[in-house]
Amino acid sequence: MKHISLWGLIVVPFALLATLGGVTVYLFSTATISNVSDNVGLHYIKETESRVYDRVTDFMAPLSILAELNRDAIAHHPEWLADLDTIGGRFYEQAVPYPYMTFISLATADGRYINSSRDPFGSRGDHHLANNYTGEPRSLEAFEYDPIQYIGPRIASEPSYPNYDPRTRPFYQDAVKQQGMTWSSISPYFGYHSLGVGLSTPIYDEQGTLLGVTATSVALVALDKYLQSIELVDDSYVFLAERNGDLIATSSDEALFSETNGSTERMSLSSHSNSVLKRAGEALIEGDQKLDVNGERFLYHLHPIELPYGEVWYLGVLIPESYYRNMLTEYSSALFFIVLVIFISIALAGSLIARFIGKPILRLNEAVNANSLERIRAIPQPLSYVHEINSLGRGLQGMANKLSDVMQNLEQKVAQRTSHLKNENEALLAQSTTDELTGLYNRRGFNLLFEQAFELAKQQNKSICTVLCDIDHFKRVNDTLGHVEGDKALIAVAAVLKQHFRPHDIVARYGGEEFMLIMVDMDKDDAVSRLHKVRQTLIKQPTHKDFPITLSFGVTCTDGSTHVTLEELVNDVDAKLYQAKNTGRDKIVD
């Protein structure tokens, strides 16, 4: 029987085990780190995508909001069409908060046209009004905005367009043909290096007669600037495109369209000069993908952005795989080196390993193969009497701490940005549902709360009272005392209404001088009594000594057992207000 030395008995098996174990741990750690790095890349893409998605939807929201608002307002008040100057003033005021809103317009069925407009970059000053009825008949001319008369002096520097009939324009014809909201095709603005998109809708009265078409348009250069301002990792890209691949905005600085001999050609992903974006255009498939471009691999995610009324854009984010792979490569190399040192030490000092290192090595091996940073960080110190083993443990813990810090920093950044976006969204919601002048809910905020209150009353079998009131002869207040006093009157009436109703009752500015109140679980007698107190307060505390303010009220109350729709409530209270105003005003009709 051949004898085997103790050194060979210890070193040879341990050397073989060291080789096998080192390869196994390396392959396992490589696979683990590969998964972690892929998750890091996806996390970065999702965070970038979330920021862009929220920015785009917020940016585009005013188009549909203003189109719906103007459509509904004019449909309920067709008499406004007799005074397009006032509607033009309304459009001007609506456009002020939105720097890239280029047009808000109305074309009537009889061919009259009014709009509030400005160039996409604001290079020609503030926006102005234009119409085809103030000057020469059917001649479209631009006018300065006048806060009193709305239509001010004509702007001589702006060209005029004779025989302008808006009914022949695509925005009018497309909206009438579709009989509803219609998106215009994305195209450059004439004379400006910016793409634009519009939304138009027909307006019908209660009998279904076409009154006209209202439209909004926005310059997309703001989205292009935003994508170029995002701080991305090197060789990364973000783009917005239509479903056919035509670019809307991109983080690269290439032009989005070109003009040759009066002909405009949009830039498409599939024909882009940038090879990465061109490859992305060849793979317009929603979800995660990996693309190979000139020997470089990219992680690519394509996400649809669904805008109102059926419009869909694509949001694409591409980042090089090297970005998130390199972040963890050094940790993989360090892990391999540490494991190799462990097993060489075992092979060279077999007996010492068996006595002093066997158990600690097992603990280290378990921690490494557990695929858990917490297990590595929980390794006790000192781990062994052998200095090298303690050094190994500290090295692994340092690696785990650094990797944990990387992940924690990423999570903190995501949390901070998510919180910031949430705060912005809450502020935008408050702005969009609150009337700036009176502090009451505006028409949009009222609609949201009215539906909730109506459903709550139905579910809990409670009564609901609806009041629609209108300031009598308010136009005389503006014409006689001026719009400043008119605004004071609106503020005063709003304060009196809030004063005489419960904190949880809904009080909203429904229109120009109209107010709507909703009271759940209040009977008609109580509601009418409070309205009389409102009238008495306005008499005792007039907003202007030379021009007393009075209100006309329409009141509709239903108990919990009455089956009535929300639309029927609004129509009924509107009819009662109409009756109050036509039978002398300054009264309550219930």
HELIX and SHEET records of a PDB file:
HELIX    1   1 LEU A    6  HIS A   76  1                                  71    
HELIX    2   2 PRO A   78  ALA A   82  5                                   5    
HELIX    3   3 LEU A   84  ALA A   95  1                                  12    
HELIX    4   4 PRO A  166  THR A  168  5                                   3    
HELIX    5   5 PRO A  170  GLN A  178  1                                   9    
HELIX    6   6 VAL A  221  SER A  229  1                                   9    
HELIX    7   7 LEU A  269  SER A  271  5                                   3    
HELIX    8   8 SER A  275  GLY A  281  1                                   7    
HELIX    9   9 PRO A  308  GLY A  310  5                                   3    
HELIX   10  10 GLU A  321  LEU A  348  1                                  28    
HELIX   11  11 GLY A  350  LEU A  352  1                                   3    
HELIX   12  12 ILE A  353  ILE A  357  3                                   5    
HELIX   13  13 GLY A  358  ASN A  369  1                                  12    
HELIX   14  14 LEU A  373  ARG A  377  1                                   5    
HELIX   15  15 HIS A  387  THR A  433  1                                  47    
HELIX   16  16 ARG A  443  GLN A  459  1                                  17    
HELIX   17  17 PHE A  474  LEU A  481  1                                   8    
HELIX   18  18 HIS A  483  GLN A  499  1                                  17    
HELIX   19  19 LYS A  524  LYS A  540  1                                  17    
HELIX   20  20 LEU A  566  ASN A  582  1                                  17    
SHEET    1   A 8 TYR A 150  ARG A 154  0                                        
SHEET    2   A 8 GLU A 141  ASP A 146 -1                                        
SHEET    3   A 8 HIS A 128  ASN A 131 -1                                        
SHEET    4   A 8 TYR A 113  SER A 117 -1                                        
SHEET    5   A 8 MET A 101  THR A 108 -1                                        
SHEET    6   A 8 LEU A 210  ALA A 219 -1                                        
SHEET    7   A 8 LEU A 195  TYR A 204 -1                                        
SHEET    8   A 8 THR A 182  TRP A 183 -1                                        
SHEET    1   B 8 TYR A 150  ARG A 154  0                                        
SHEET    2   B 8 GLU A 141  ASP A 146 -1                                        
SHEET    3   B 8 HIS A 128  ASN A 131 -1                                        
SHEET    4   B 8 TYR A 113  SER A 117 -1                                        
SHEET    5   B 8 MET A 101  THR A 108 -1                                        
SHEET    6   B 8 LEU A 210  ALA A 219 -1                                        
SHEET    7   B 8 LEU A 195  TYR A 204 -1                                        
SHEET    8   B 8 SER A 187  PRO A 188 -1                                        
SHEET    1   C 5 LEU A 247  THR A 250  0                                        
SHEET    2   C 5 TYR A 237  GLU A 242 -1                                        
SHEET    3   C 5 VAL A 312  PRO A 320 -1                                        
SHEET    4   C 5 GLU A 296  GLU A 306 -1                                        
SHEET    5   C 5 GLY A 287  VAL A 293 -1                                        
SHEET    1   D 2 PHE A 257  THR A 260  0                                        
SHEET    2   D 2 SER A 263  ARG A 266 -1                                        
SHEET    1   E 5 ILE A 506  ARG A 509  0                                        
SHEET    2   E 5 GLU A 514  VAL A 520 -1                                        
SHEET    3   E 5 ILE A 464  ILE A 471 -1                                        
SHEET    4   E 5 LEU A 551  THR A 558 -1                                        
SHEET    5   E 5 ILE A 588  VAL A 589  1                                        
END                                                                             
